Amino acid sequence: MGFLNASATTADEPVLCLASASPRRKALLESIGVFVRVMPSDIDETPFKGESAEVYVERLAIAKAQAGVPKTSLPVLGSDTAVVIDGQILGKPTNELDAASMLKALSGRRHHVLTAVAVAGPRGVLSSCVTTIVKMRAISQQEIADYWLTGEPIDKAGGYAIQGLAAVFVEEIQGSHSAVVGLPLYETTRLLRQQGVPIWSGCYQNR
């Protein structure tokens, strides 16, 4: 299937397919005027033995983008995020004990958040991986228990959402805030433009 020239679409039409069900990634793209068709890719996200976090997230981002290509004529964006501490990838918590264990590990320490983005389009598949360093303040056991009750940690890598209630735990950040939320917007914009996807397309007033 050939790729549609996204720049030729009208402002109220999607210019990109998002291979993710994440409302955070959709909102980040819309914040820069890129309207999307949500089309999640179902792929195996199990890390390979000995695979580094950088290779892991970029492999998944590329796989998600490639999985969407046969289903649409629009460019496809795939992305993946991993929280890493002491060389260990922290996925999404499976239960309260799992979430508590993650937050205890992050409490009072710095950790790395790696987010990869890949865009499949006329120029093939282009990708980038961004690392952000986040420092958490000390988090008490009661705060961890209360935070779980909010429901926010359930579907978040590392068991927290920096753009949400967990912002009160964040003491310092070095790097891209939007990457921790779900997409590094600087790198994402560069890749989209290379694939002919217009930025701000939904922001212009009708004249």
Secondary structure in CASP SS format (residue, H / E / C, confidence):
PFRMAT SS
TARGET T0000
AUTHOR 0000-0000-0000
METHOD secondary structure of the structure
MODEL  1
M C 1.00
G C 1.00
F C 1.00
L C 1.00
N C 1.00
A H 1.00
S H 1.00
A H 1.00
T C 1.00
T C 1.00
A C 1.00
D C 1.00
E C 1.00
P C 1.00
V C 1.00
L E 1.00
C E 1.00
L E 1.00
A C 1.00
S C 1.00
A C 1.00
S C 1.00
P H 1.00
R H 1.00
R H 1.00
K H 1.00
A H 1.00
L H 1.00
L H 1.00
E H 1.00
S H 1.00
I C 1.00
G C 1.00
V C 1.00
F C 1.00
V E 1.00
R E 1.00
V E 1.00
M C 1.00
P C 1.00
S C 1.00
D C 1.00
I C 1.00
D C 1.00
E C 1.00
T C 1.00
P C 1.00
F C 1.00
K C 1.00
G C 1.00
E C 1.00
S C 1.00
A H 1.00
E H 1.00
V H 1.00
Y H 1.00
V H 1.00
E H 1.00
R H 1.00
L H 1.00
A H 1.00
I H 1.00
A H 1.00
K H 1.00
A H 1.00
Q H 1.00
A H 1.00
G H 1.00
V H 1.00
P H 1.00
K H 1.00
T C 1.00
S C 1.00
L C 1.00
P C 1.00
V E 1.00
L E 1.00
G E 1.00
S E 1.00
D E 1.00
T E 1.00
A E 1.00
V E 1.00
V E 1.00
I E 1.00
D C 1.00
G C 1.00
Q E 1.00
I E 1.00
L E 1.00
G C 1.00
K C 1.00
P C 1.00
T C 1.00
N C 1.00
E H 1.00
L H 1.00
D H 1.00
A H 1.00
A H 1.00
S H 1.00
M H 1.00
L H 1.00
K H 1.00
A H 1.00
L H 1.00
S C 1.00
G C 1.00
R C 1.00
R E 1.00
H E 1.00
H E 1.00
V E 1.00
L E 1.00
T E 1.00
A E 1.00
V E 1.00
A E 1.00
V E 1.00
A E 1.00
G E 1.00
P C 1.00
R C 1.00
G E 1.00
V E 1.00
L E 1.00
S E 1.00
S E 1.00
C E 1.00
V E 1.00
T E 1.00
T E 1.00
I E 1.00
V E 1.00
K E 1.00
M E 1.00
R C 1.00
A C 1.00
I C 1.00
S C 1.00
Q H 1.00
Q H 1.00
E H 1.00
I H 1.00
A H 1.00
D H 1.00
Y H 1.00
W H 1.00
L H 1.00
T C 1.00
G C 1.00
E H 1.00
P H 1.00
I H 1.00
D H 1.00
K C 1.00
A H 1.00
G H 1.00
G H 1.00
Y C 1.00
A C 1.00
I C 1.00
Q C 1.00
G C 1.00
L H 1.00
A H 1.00
A H 1.00
V H 1.00
F H 1.00
V E 1.00
E E 1.00
E E 1.00
I E 1.00
Q E 1.00
G C 1.00
S C 1.00
H H 1.00
S H 1.00
A H 1.00
V H 1.00
V H 1.00
G C 1.00
L C 1.00
P C 1.00
L H 1.00
Y H 1.00
E H 1.00
T H 1.00
T H 1.00
R H 1.00
L H 1.00
L H 1.00
R H 1.00
Q H 1.00
Q C 1.00
G C 1.00
V C 1.00
P C 1.00
I C 1.00
W C 1.00
S C 1.00
G C 1.00
C C 1.00
Y C 1.00
Q C 1.00
N C 1.00
R C 1.00
END
